[in-house]
Amino acid sequence: MSFQTLISVETLAPHLGDPEWVVVDCRFSLEDAEQGRRAFLEGHVAGAVYAHLRDDLASPVIPGKTGRHPLPEVEFFARRLSAWGIDEATQVVAYDDAGGAIAARLWWMLRWMGHTSVAVLDGGWLLWQRKGRPVRSGEERRPPRTFRARHRADLVVQAAEVQARRDDPGWRLVDSRVPERYRGEVEPIDPVAGHIPGATNMPHTAVGGPDGMFLSPEKLREHFAGLLGNVAPERTVFYCGSGVTAARNLLAYAHAGLGDARLYAGSWSEWIVDPARPVAKG
């Protein structure tokens, strides 16, 4: 059986020693880029490997051209997956300590690479610890495998397409940031505040509860239907600040049974590098 959206602590636990399963710790802090790695070395799900958002799940920033977390080259990421012991037969489970907000980036990237047997641990590291499941410290090594990408470029939207479609009533552009950043009232990270004109706001924080668990598929369907209506998934585009937390909305959308929506991976931090692109507030 393949798990493709979320997986429970109870379901994962018996598979920790399974060579066909790989658990990936995705903990990361924007305030301290090495905090997640330090936390991993102190303690993690037994057997897990560590994925660093900046070093493994993104490519270097090109000033004046890219956003804060540009997607890596397909070949680079395939090598990373191979080194972690992941191939086409592997069930991957990603987790973090942020309600899936970072782990969903890895979930989405594997789907972008054509690998659907990937799920996010519902409740993440905090629930795993609370339930007393096996934990280890230090580095982990897994036998490498060869990952062969079946790249799905259709899951990504570029800035030019966003510009062309943002006012099209047959499309939905969704800003996944918190409301005050969407409205442009505050901007703690990027040099310009506001949102892409035509975008509606659906904060990624709304798809889960305070316990770090995702809402049920039924509640998620209600949540998305209220703003998106019946727009087809291939015409639904999510973005955020840098293409990371929007993946939490994409995961929730898929878990609701609505299909594969698309990601503007460059997101707000890429949009604003071109002063000719419009900005809205309010």
KETOR-842427 format. One record per atom (N, C-alpha, C): atom name; residue in one letter; x, y, z. Coordinates in steps of 0.05 Angstrom, whole numbers, padded with zeros to 5 digits. Example, Ala and Ser with C-alpha at 12.3 -4.5 7.8 and 13.67 -1.06 7.14 Angstrom:
# residues 2
name|resn|x|y|z
N|a|00264|-00114|00156
CA|a|00246|-00090|00156
C|a|00264|-00066|00156
N|s|00257|-00045|00142
CA|s|00273|-00021|00143
C|s|00258|00001|00157
This chain:
# residues 282
name|resn|x|y|z
N|m|00017|-00024|00000
CA|m|00000|00000|00000
C|m|00018|00025|00000
N|s|00011|00044|-00017
CA|s|00026|00069|-00019
C|s|00012|00091|-00004
N|f|00027|00106|00012
CA|f|00016|00129|00026
C|f|00024|00154|00011
N|q|00004|00171|00004
CA|q|00010|00193|-00015
C|q|00003|00221|-00005
N|t|-00008|00223|00018
CA|t|-00013|00250|00029
C|t|-00004|00251|00058
N|l|-00019|00240|00076
CA|l|-00012|00240|00105
C|l|-00010|00211|00115
N|i|00006|00208|00137
CA|i|00009|00182|00150
C|i|00009|00187|00180
N|s|-00002|00168|00195
CA|s|-00004|00171|00224
C|s|00021|00160|00237
N|v|00026|00169|00262
CA|v|00048|00158|00278
C|v|00045|00128|00281
N|e|00020|00119|00285
CA|e|00015|00090|00289
C|e|00021|00074|00264
N|t|00016|00085|00241
CA|t|00021|00071|00216
C|t|00051|00070|00210
N|l|00065|00092|00215
CA|l|00094|00093|00209
C|l|00110|00075|00228
N|a|00104|00074|00253
CA|a|00121|00061|00273
C|a|00130|00033|00266
N|p|00113|00015|00256
CA|p|00122|-00012|00250
C|p|00141|-00014|00226
N|h|00144|00007|00211
CA|h|00160|00007|00187
C|h|00188|00019|00190
N|l|00196|00026|00214
CA|l|00221|00039|00218
C|l|00245|00023|00208
N|g|00243|-00003|00210
CA|g|00265|-00020|00201
C|g|00262|-00031|00173
N|d|00241|-00022|00159
CA|d|00235|-00032|00132
C|d|00254|-00019|00112
N|p|00270|-00034|00097
CA|p|00289|-00022|00078
C|p|00275|-00007|00055
N|e|00250|-00012|00051
CA|e|00235|00001|00030
C|e|00222|00027|00039
N|w|00226|00035|00064
CA|w|00216|00060|00075
C|w|00238|00078|00083
N|v|00236|00104|00076
CA|v|00256|00124|00085
C|v|00241|00147|00098
N|v|00250|00153|00123
CA|v|00239|00175|00138
C|v|00258|00199|00136
N|v|00247|00223|00130
CA|v|00264|00246|00126
C|v|00255|00268|00145
N|d|00274|00277|00161
CA|d|00270|00299|00180
C|d|00275|00326|00165
N|c|00254|00343|00165
CA|c|00256|00368|00150
C|c|00255|00393|00168
N|r|00261|00390|00194
CA|r|00260|00413|00212
C|r|00278|00435|00203
N|f|00268|00460|00204
CA|f|00283|00483|00194
C|f|00271|00508|00207
N|s|00289|00527|00212
CA|s|00280|00553|00222
C|s|00291|00575|00204
N|l|00273|00593|00195
CA|l|00282|00616|00179
C|l|00300|00635|00195
N|e|00296|00636|00221
CA|e|00312|00654|00238
C|e|00340|00643|00242
N|d|00344|00616|00242
CA|d|00369|00604|00247
C|d|00371|00579|00229
N|a|00385|00582|00206
CA|a|00385|00561|00186
C|a|00397|00535|00195
N|e|00412|00535|00216
CA|e|00424|00510|00226
C|e|00410|00498|00250
N|q|00389|00511|00259
CA|q|00374|00501|00282
C|q|00363|00473|00278
N|g|00351|00469|00254
CA|g|00339|00443|00248
C|g|00359|00420|00248
N|r|00383|00425|00237
CA|r|00404|00405|00236
C|r|00413|00398|00264
N|r|00417|00419|00281
CA|r|00425|00414|00308
C|r|00404|00398|00323
N|a|00379|00405|00319
CA|a|00357|00390|00332
C|a|00357|00361|00323
N|f|00362|00356|00297
CA|f|00363|00329|00287
C|f|00385|00313|00301
N|l|00408|00324|00303
CA|l|00431|00310|00316
C|l|00425|00304|00345
N|e|00410|00321|00358
CA|e|00403|00317|00386
C|e|00382|00294|00389
N|g|00364|00292|00370
CA|g|00344|00271|00371
C|g|00325|00272|00347
N|h|00319|00249|00336
CA|h|00301|00247|00313
C|h|00288|00220|00312
N|v|00268|00217|00294
CA|v|00256|00191|00290
C|v|00277|00171|00283
N|a|00278|00149|00297
CA|a|00299|00129|00293
C|a|00302|00121|00263
N|g|00326|00124|00253
CA|g|00331|00116|00225
C|g|00328|00138|00205
N|a|00318|00162|00214
CA|a|00312|00183|00195
C|a|00338|00196|00184
N|v|00337|00207|00160
CA|v|00358|00223|00149
C|v|00349|00252|00150
N|y|00368|00271|00147
CA|y|00360|00299|00149
C|y|00362|00313|00122
N|a|00341|00329|00116
CA|a|00340|00346|00092
C|a|00340|00375|00101
N|h|00359|00390|00092
CA|h|00362|00418|00098
C|h|00348|00435|00077
N|l|00330|00452|00085
CA|l|00314|00467|00066
C|l|00331|00483|00047
N|r|00351|00497|00057
CA|r|00368|00514|00039
C|r|00387|00498|00023
N|d|00400|00477|00035
CA|d|00421|00463|00021
C|d|00412|00440|00004
N|d|00389|00427|00012
CA|d|00380|00403|-00002
C|d|00354|00407|-00018
N|l|00337|00425|-00008
CA|l|00310|00428|-00021
C|l|00308|00454|-00036
N|a|00330|00468|-00041
CA|a|00331|00493|-00056
C|a|00358|00496|-00069
N|s|00360|00514|-00088
CA|s|00385|00520|-00100
C|s|00394|00548|-00090
N|p|00419|00556|-00095
CA|p|00428|00582|-00085
C|p|00412|00605|-00098
N|v|00407|00625|-00082
CA|v|00393|00649|-00091
C|v|00410|00664|-00112
N|i|00397|00673|-00133
CA|i|00410|00691|-00153
C|i|00399|00719|-00148
N|p|00413|00737|-00136
CA|p|00402|00764|-00130
C|p|00391|00777|-00155
N|g|00368|00789|-00152
CA|g|00355|00803|-00174
C|g|00341|00785|-00194
N|k|00341|00759|-00189
CA|k|00329|00740|-00208
C|k|00310|00720|-00195
N|t|00319|00708|-00173
CA|t|00303|00687|-00160
C|t|00291|00696|-00134
N|g|00273|00680|-00124
CA|g|00262|00684|-00097
C|g|00282|00672|-00077
N|r|00272|00670|-00052
CA|r|00290|00662|-00030
C|r|00296|00632|-00030
N|h|00279|00615|-00040
CA|h|00284|00586|-00041
C|h|00278|00575|-00068
N|p|00294|00581|-00088
CA|p|00289|00571|-00115
C|p|00291|00540|-00116
N|l|00275|00528|-00133
CA|l|00276|00499|-00136
C|l|00304|00491|-00146
N|p|00314|00468|-00136
CA|p|00340|00459|-00146
C|p|00337|00447|-00174
N|e|00359|00443|-00187
CA|e|00359|00429|-00213
C|e|00350|00400|-00208
N|v|00336|00389|-00227
CA|v|00325|00362|-00225
C|v|00348|00342|-00220
N|e|00370|00344|-00234
CA|e|00392|00325|-00232
C|e|00404|00327|-00204
N|f|00407|00351|-00193
CA|f|00418|00355|-00166
C|f|00400|00341|-00146
N|f|00374|00345|-00147
CA|f|00356|00334|-00128
C|f|00355|00304|-00130
N|a|00356|00293|-00155
CA|a|00356|00264|-00158
C|a|00381|00252|-00144
N|r|00403|00266|-00146
CA|r|00427|00256|-00132
C|r|00423|00256|-00101
N|r|00411|00277|-00091
CA|r|00405|00278|-00062
C|r|00387|00255|-00054
N|l|00366|00251|-00069
CA|l|00347|00229|-00063
C|l|00362|00202|-00064
N|s|00379|00198|-00083
CA|s|00394|00173|-00086
C|s|00412|00169|-00061
N|a|00425|00191|-00052
CA|a|00443|00189|-00029
C|a|00427|00182|-00003
N|w|00402|00190|-00002
CA|w|00386|00184|00021
C|w|00374|00156|00020
N|g|00379|00141|-00002
CA|g|00369|00114|-00004
C|g|00341|00112|-00016
N|i|00334|00132|-00032
CA|i|00307|00133|-00043
C|i|00308|00126|-00073
N|d|00291|00108|-00081
CA|d|00287|00103|-00110
C|d|00257|00100|-00115
N|e|00250|00090|-00139
CA|e|00222|00089|-00146
C|e|00205|00071|-00129
N|a|00218|00052|-00115
CA|a|00204|00032|-00099
C|a|00200|00041|-00070
N|t|00212|00064|-00063
CA|t|00213|00072|-00035
C|t|00188|00087|-00026
N|q|00178|00080|-00003
CA|q|00157|00097|00011
C|q|00172|00117|00027
N|v|00168|00143|00022
CA|v|00181|00164|00037
C|v|00161|00177|00056
N|v|00171|00183|00080
CA|v|00155|00197|00100
C|v|00171|00221|00110
N|a|00159|00245|00107
CA|a|00173|00269|00115
C|a|00159|00280|00140
N|y|00175|00293|00157
CA|y|00163|00305|00181
C|y|00179|00330|00189
N|d|00166|00347|00205
CA|d|00179|00370|00217
C|d|00166|00376|00244
N|d|00171|00399|00255
CA|d|00159|00407|00280
C|d|00142|00432|00276
N|a|00132|00436|00252
CA|a|00117|00460|00245
C|a|00091|00454|00231
N|g|00078|00432|00240
CA|g|00052|00425|00228
C|g|00053|00417|00199
N|g|00076|00408|00190
CA|g|00079|00400|00162
C|g|00087|00422|00143
N|a|00091|00446|00153
CA|a|00096|00469|00135
C|a|00122|00467|00120
N|i|00142|00453|00131
CA|i|00168|00449|00117
C|i|00168|00422|00104
N|a|00158|00401|00118
CA|a|00158|00374|00107
C|a|00142|00373|00081
N|a|00122|00390|00079
CA|a|00105|00390|00054
C|a|00122|00399|00030
N|r|00142|00415|00034
CA|r|00160|00422|00012
C|r|00173|00397|00000
N|l|00183|00379|00017
CA|l|00195|00354|00007
C|l|00173|00337|-00006
N|w|00150|00336|00007
CA|w|00128|00320|-00005
C|w|00122|00330|-00033
N|w|00119|00356|-00036
CA|w|00113|00367|-00063
C|w|00136|00362|-00082
N|m|00160|00366|-00074
CA|m|00183|00363|-00092
C|m|00186|00334|-00102
N|l|00179|00315|-00085
CA|l|00180|00287|-00095
C|l|00158|00282|-00116
N|r|00135|00294|-00112
CA|r|00114|00291|-00133
C|r|00123|00306|-00158
N|w|00136|00328|-00155
CA|w|00147|00343|-00178
C|w|00168|00326|-00193
N|m|00181|00308|-00178
CA|m|00200|00290|-00190
C|m|00187|00264|-00201
N|g|00161|00263|-00198
CA|g|00147|00239|-00208
C|g|00143|00217|-00188
N|h|00149|00222|-00163
CA|h|00147|00201|-00142
C|h|00124|00206|-00124
N|t|00103|00189|-00125
CA|t|00079|00194|-00110
C|t|00078|00180|-00083
N|s|00095|00160|-00078
CA|s|00095|00146|-00053
C|s|00109|00162|-00031
N|v|00097|00184|-00024
CA|v|00109|00202|-00004
C|v|00086|00214|00012
N|a|00090|00214|00038
CA|a|00069|00225|00057
C|a|00083|00241|00078
N|v|00067|00259|00090
CA|v|00077|00275|00113
C|v|00066|00263|00138
N|l|00082|00261|00159
CA|l|00074|00250|00185
C|l|00056|00270|00198
N|d|00031|00262|00201
CA|d|00011|00279|00214
C|d|00017|00283|00244
N|g|00020|00307|00253
CA|g|00028|00312|00280
C|g|00058|00315|00284
N|g|00073|00304|00264
CA|g|00102|00309|00263
C|g|00118|00300|00287
N|w|00141|00313|00290
CA|w|00160|00306|00311
C|w|00148|00309|00339
N|l|00131|00329|00343
CA|l|00120|00334|00370
C|l|00102|00311|00378
N|l|00086|00301|00360
CA|l|00068|00279|00367
C|l|00084|00253|00370
N|w|00104|00249|00353
CA|w|00121|00225|00355
C|w|00134|00224|00382
N|q|00144|00246|00392
CA|q|00156|00247|00418
C|q|00135|00242|00440
N|r|00113|00255|00437
CA|r|00092|00254|00458
C|r|00082|00225|00461
N|k|00083|00210|00440
CA|k|00073|00182|00441
C|k|00095|00162|00448
N|g|00119|00173|00453
CA|g|00141|00156|00462
C|g|00151|00137|00442
N|r|00151|00144|00416
CA|r|00161|00127|00395
C|r|00191|00128|00393
N|p|00204|00109|00380
CA|p|00233|00107|00380
C|p|00248|00131|00369
N|v|00268|00140|00384
CA|v|00283|00164|00378
C|v|00313|00157|00379
N|r|00329|00169|00361
CA|r|00358|00165|00362
C|r|00371|00193|00359
N|s|00397|00194|00365
CA|s|00412|00219|00361
C|s|00435|00213|00342
N|g|00448|00235|00333
CA|g|00471|00232|00315
C|g|00464|00229|00286
N|e|00484|00225|00270
CA|e|00480|00221|00241
C|e|00468|00194|00235
N|e|00455|00192|00212
CA|e|00445|00166|00202
C|e|00455|00162|00174
N|r|00460|00137|00167
CA|r|00469|00131|00140
C|r|00451|00108|00129
N|r|00443|00111|00104
CA|r|00428|00091|00091
C|r|00442|00082|00065
N|p|00440|00057|00057
CA|p|00452|00049|00032
C|p|00441|00065|00009
N|p|00458|00076|-00008
CA|p|00448|00093|-00030
C|p|00433|00076|-00051
N|r|00415|00089|-00065
CA|r|00400|00076|-00087
C|r|00402|00095|-00110
N|t|00390|00088|-00133
CA|t|00390|00106|-00156
C|t|00362|00115|-00162
N|f|00357|00141|-00158
CA|f|00331|00153|-00163
C|f|00330|00163|-00192
N|r|00310|00154|-00206
CA|r|00306|00163|-00234
C|r|00282|00181|-00235
N|a|00287|00206|-00241
CA|a|00265|00226|-00241
C|a|00247|00223|-00265
N|r|00221|00227|-00260
CA|r|00201|00229|-00281
C|r|00188|00257|-00278
N|h|00204|00276|-00285
CA|h|00199|00304|-00279
C|h|00171|00314|-00288
N|r|00156|00326|-00270
CA|r|00129|00336|-00277
C|r|00131|00367|-00277
N|a|00140|00378|-00299
CA|a|00142|00407|-00301
C|a|00115|00420|-00300
N|d|00094|00405|-00306
CA|d|00067|00416|-00306
C|d|00057|00425|-00279
N|l|00070|00416|-00257
CA|l|00062|00424|-00231
C|l|00072|00452|-00223
N|v|00089|00463|-00239
CA|v|00101|00489|-00232
C|v|00091|00511|-00251
N|v|00085|00534|-00240
CA|v|00077|00557|-00256
C|v|00099|00578|-00254
N|q|00106|00590|-00277
CA|q|00126|00611|-00277
C|q|00113|00639|-00275
N|a|00129|00659|-00269
CA|a|00119|00686|-00264
C|a|00103|00696|-00288
N|a|00112|00690|-00312
CA|a|00099|00701|-00336
C|a|00070|00690|-00338
N|e|00066|00664|-00331
CA|e|00039|00653|-00332
C|e|00022|00665|-00310
N|v|00034|00669|-00286
CA|v|00019|00683|-00265
C|v|00009|00710|-00274
N|q|00027|00725|-00287
CA|q|00020|00752|-00297
C|q|-00003|00750|-00317
N|a|-00002|00730|-00335
CA|a|-00022|00727|-00356
C|a|-00049|00718|-00345
N|r|-00049|00702|-00323
CA|r|-00073|00689|-00314
C|r|-00085|00702|-00289
N|r|-00072|00721|-00276
CA|r|-00080|00729|-00249
C|r|-00108|00742|-00248
N|d|-00117|00753|-00271
CA|d|-00143|00766|-00271
C|d|-00164|00749|-00287
N|d|-00156|00725|-00294
CA|d|-00173|00707|-00310
C|d|-00193|00694|-00291
N|p|-00219|00698|-00294
CA|p|-00239|00686|-00275
C|p|-00240|00656|-00276
N|g|-00228|00644|-00296
CA|g|-00227|00614|-00298
C|g|-00203|00603|-00283
N|w|-00187|00620|-00270
CA|w|-00164|00611|-00254
C|w|-00167|00622|-00226
N|r|-00153|00609|-00207
CA|r|-00151|00619|-00180
C|r|-00122|00621|-00172
N|l|-00113|00644|-00164
CA|l|-00087|00649|-00153
C|l|-00090|00653|-00123
N|v|-00076|00636|-00108
CA|v|-00080|00636|-00079
C|v|-00054|00642|-00064
N|d|-00055|00663|-00047
CA|d|-00033|00670|-00030
C|d|-00035|00655|-00004
N|s|-00015|00640|00004
CA|s|-00016|00622|00027
C|s|-00005|00635|00052
N|r|00003|00660|00051
CA|r|00015|00673|00075
C|r|-00006|00682|00095
N|v|00002|00690|00118
CA|v|-00017|00699|00139
C|v|-00030|00725|00129
N|p|-00055|00731|00138
CA|p|-00070|00753|00126
C|p|-00056|00780|00128
N|e|-00041|00786|00150
CA|e|-00029|00812|00152
C|e|-00006|00816|00132
N|r|00007|00794|00124
CA|r|00028|00796|00103
C|r|00014|00799|00076
N|y|-00007|00784|00071
CA|y|-00022|00786|00046
C|y|-00032|00815|00042
N|r|-00043|00827|00063
CA|r|-00054|00854|00061
C|r|-00032|00875|00059
N|g|-00007|00868|00065
CA|g|00015|00887|00064
C|g|00018|00904|00089
N|e|00005|00896|00111
CA|e|00007|00911|00136
C|e|00034|00907|00149
N|v|00045|00883|00147
CA|v|00072|00877|00157
C|v|00087|00861|00136
N|e|00113|00862|00137
CA|e|00129|00845|00119
C|e|00156|00841|00133
N|p|00158|00819|00149
CA|p|00182|00814|00165
C|p|00206|00803|00149
N|i|00202|00794|00124
CA|i|00223|00780|00110
C|i|00231|00794|00084
N|d|00211|00800|00067
CA|d|00217|00810|00041
C|d|00217|00841|00040
N|p|00231|00853|00020
CA|p|00234|00882|00020
C|p|00210|00897|00011
N|v|00190|00883|00000
CA|v|00165|00896|-00010
C|v|00142|00882|00003
N|a|00123|00897|00013
CA|a|00099|00886|00025
C|a|00076|00885|00005
N|g|00057|00867|00010
CA|g|00033|00865|-00007
C|g|00029|00838|-00019
N|h|00013|00836|-00040
CA|h|00008|00811|-00054
C|h|00005|00815|-00084
N|i|00005|00793|-00098
CA|i|00001|00794|-00127
C|i|-00028|00802|-00133
N|p|-00033|00822|-00148
CA|p|-00061|00830|-00154
C|p|-00077|00807|-00166
N|g|-00101|00804|-00156
CA|g|-00118|00782|-00166
C|g|-00117|00758|-00148
N|a|-00098|00756|-00130
CA|a|-00096|00733|-00112
C|a|-00115|00735|-00089
N|t|-00126|00712|-00081
CA|t|-00142|00711|-00057
C|t|-00124|00699|-00035
N|n|-00132|00703|-00010
CA|n|-00116|00694|00013
C|n|-00127|00670|00027
N|m|-00112|00648|00028
CA|m|-00119|00624|00043
C|m|-00094|00616|00059
N|p|-00091|00626|00083
CA|p|-00066|00621|00099
C|p|-00062|00591|00102
N|h|-00037|00582|00099
CA|h|-00031|00553|00102
C|h|-00037|00544|00131
N|t|-00037|00563|00150
CA|t|-00042|00556|00177
C|t|-00071|00546|00182
N|a|-00089|00552|00163
CA|a|-00117|00545|00167
C|a|-00123|00516|00161
N|v|-00104|00501|00150
CA|v|-00110|00473|00143
C|v|-00104|00454|00165
N|g|-00094|00464|00188
CA|g|-00089|00447|00211
C|g|-00098|00460|00236
N|g|-00098|00444|00258
CA|g|-00106|00454|00284
C|g|-00083|00461|00301
N|p|-00088|00471|00325
CA|p|-00066|00479|00343
C|p|-00049|00456|00352
N|d|-00059|00431|00349
CA|d|-00044|00407|00356
C|d|-00024|00398|00335
N|g|-00023|00413|00312
CA|g|-00005|00406|00291
C|g|-00016|00385|00272
N|m|-00040|00376|00276
CA|m|-00053|00356|00259
C|m|-00069|00370|00237
N|f|-00070|00358|00214
CA|f|-00086|00368|00192
C|f|-00116|00364|00197
N|l|-00132|00381|00185
CA|l|-00161|00377|00186
C|l|-00169|00352|00171
N|s|-00192|00342|00175
CA|s|-00202|00318|00161
C|s|-00206|00325|00132
N|p|-00206|00305|00114
CA|p|-00211|00310|00086
C|p|-00237|00325|00081
N|e|-00258|00318|00097
CA|e|-00284|00331|00093
C|e|-00282|00361|00100
N|k|-00269|00367|00122
CA|k|-00267|00395|00130
C|k|-00249|00411|00110
N|l|-00229|00397|00100
CA|l|-00211|00410|00080
C|l|-00226|00416|00054
N|r|-00244|00397|00046
CA|r|-00260|00402|00022
C|r|-00277|00426|00025
N|e|-00290|00428|00048
CA|e|-00306|00452|00054
C|e|-00290|00478|00054
N|h|-00267|00476|00066
CA|h|-00249|00499|00067
C|h|-00241|00510|00040
N|f|-00233|00492|00022
CA|f|-00224|00500|-00004
C|f|-00248|00508|-00022
N|a|-00270|00493|-00020
CA|a|-00293|00499|-00037
C|a|-00304|00527|-00032
N|g|-00302|00536|-00007
CA|g|-00313|00562|00000
C|g|-00301|00585|-00016
N|l|-00275|00583|-00022
CA|l|-00262|00604|-00037
C|l|-00256|00598|-00066
N|l|-00251|00572|-00071
CA|l|-00242|00565|-00098
C|l|-00265|00555|-00116
N|g|-00288|00548|-00105
CA|g|-00309|00538|-00121
C|g|-00302|00513|-00136
N|n|-00308|00511|-00161
CA|n|-00303|00487|-00177
C|n|-00281|00490|-00197
N|v|-00262|00508|-00192
CA|v|-00240|00512|-00210
C|v|-00223|00487|-00211
N|a|-00215|00478|-00234
CA|a|-00200|00454|-00238
C|a|-00173|00456|-00224
N|p|-00162|00434|-00214
CA|p|-00136|00436|-00199
C|p|-00113|00447|-00216
N|e|-00113|00441|-00242
CA|e|-00092|00451|-00259
C|e|-00094|00481|-00264
N|r|-00117|00493|-00256
CA|r|-00120|00522|-00258
C|r|-00121|00535|-00231
N|t|-00112|00520|-00211
CA|t|-00110|00531|-00184
C|t|-00081|00533|-00177
N|v|-00071|00557|-00171
CA|v|-00042|00562|-00166
C|v|-00038|00574|-00138
N|f|-00022|00560|-00123
CA|f|-00015|00570|-00096
C|f|00013|00582|-00096
N|y|00016|00603|-00080
CA|y|00043|00614|-00075
C|y|00044|00624|-00046
N|c|00068|00630|-00037
CA|c|00072|00641|-00010
C|c|00095|00661|-00011
N|g|00113|00661|00008
CA|g|00135|00679|00008
C|g|00158|00670|-00010
N|s|00163|00643|-00009
CA|s|00186|00633|-00024
C|s|00181|00605|-00035
N|g|00156|00596|-00036
CA|g|00150|00570|-00048
C|g|00153|00547|-00029
N|v|00153|00552|-00003
CA|v|00156|00531|00017
C|v|00129|00525|00031
N|t|00118|00544|00046
CA|t|00094|00539|00061
C|t|00069|00536|00043
N|a|00070|00546|00019
CA|a|00048|00541|00000
C|a|00044|00511|-00004
N|a|00066|00495|-00002
CA|a|00064|00466|-00005
C|a|00045|00454|00016
N|r|00043|00466|00039
CA|r|00024|00456|00059
C|r|-00004|00458|00049
N|n|-00011|00480|00035
CA|n|-00037|00482|00023
C|n|-00041|00461|00001
N|l|-00020|00457|-00015
CA|l|-00021|00437|-00037
C|l|-00026|00409|-00025
N|l|-00012|00403|-00003
CA|l|-00016|00377|00010
C|l|-00044|00374|00020
N|a|-00054|00395|00033
CA|a|-00082|00394|00044
C|a|-00102|00391|00021
N|y|-00097|00405|-00001
CA|y|-00114|00404|-00025
C|y|-00116|00375|-00035
N|a|-00092|00362|-00037
CA|a|-00091|00335|-00046
C|a|-00104|00316|-00026
N|h|-00099|00320|00000
CA|h|-00111|00303|00020
C|h|-00141|00305|00020
N|a|-00152|00328|00012
CA|a|-00181|00332|00010
C|a|-00192|00317|-00014
N|g|-00175|00305|-00031
CA|g|-00184|00291|-00054
C|g|-00190|00308|-00078
N|l|-00178|00332|-00078
CA|l|-00184|00352|-00099
C|l|-00164|00351|-00122
N|g|-00142|00335|-00119
CA|g|-00123|00332|-00141
C|g|-00098|00348|-00137
N|d|-00082|00351|-00158
CA|d|-00056|00365|-00158
C|d|-00060|00393|-00168
N|a|-00062|00412|-00149
CA|a|-00061|00440|-00157
C|a|-00032|00447|-00164
N|r|-00026|00472|-00171
CA|r|00000|00479|-00181
C|r|00013|00499|-00162
N|l|00040|00501|-00165
CA|l|00055|00519|-00147
C|l|00070|00540|-00164
N|y|00066|00565|-00156
CA|y|00084|00586|-00166
C|y|00108|00585|-00148
N|a|00129|00570|-00156
CA|a|00151|00564|-00138
C|a|00167|00588|-00130
N|g|00170|00608|-00148
CA|g|00185|00632|-00141
C|g|00171|00649|-00120
N|s|00145|00648|-00121
CA|s|00127|00662|-00102
C|s|00133|00692|-00099
N|w|00124|00703|-00077
CA|w|00125|00732|-00073
C|w|00154|00743|-00074
N|s|00173|00728|-00063
CA|s|00201|00738|-00062
C|s|00213|00739|-00090
N|e|00203|00723|-00109
CA|e|00212|00725|-00137
C|e|00196|00747|-00152
N|w|00170|00748|-00146
CA|w|00152|00767|-00160
C|w|00163|00795|-00157
N|i|00172|00802|-00134
CA|i|00180|00830|-00129
C|i|00208|00838|-00138
N|v|00223|00819|-00149
CA|v|00250|00827|-00159
C|v|00248|00843|-00185
N|d|00225|00841|-00198
CA|d|00220|00857|-00222
C|d|00201|00880|-00215
N|p|00211|00904|-00214
CA|p|00194|00927|-00206
C|p|00172|00933|-00225
N|a|00172|00920|-00249
CA|a|00150|00924|-00268
C|a|00126|00908|-00261
N|r|00129|00888|-00244
CA|r|00106|00871|-00237
C|r|00089|00886|-00216
N|p|00063|00884|-00219
CA|p|00045|00900|-00202
C|p|00044|00888|-00174
N|v|00037|00905|-00154
CA|v|00035|00898|-00126
C|v|00009|00909|-00116
N|a|-00006|00893|-00100
CA|a|-00031|00903|-00088
C|a|-00029|00901|-00058
N|k|-00044|00918|-00045
CA|k|-00046|00918|-00015
C|k|-00076|00919|-00007
N|g|-00080|00910|00018
CA|g|-00107|00911|00028
C|g|-00122|00885|00024
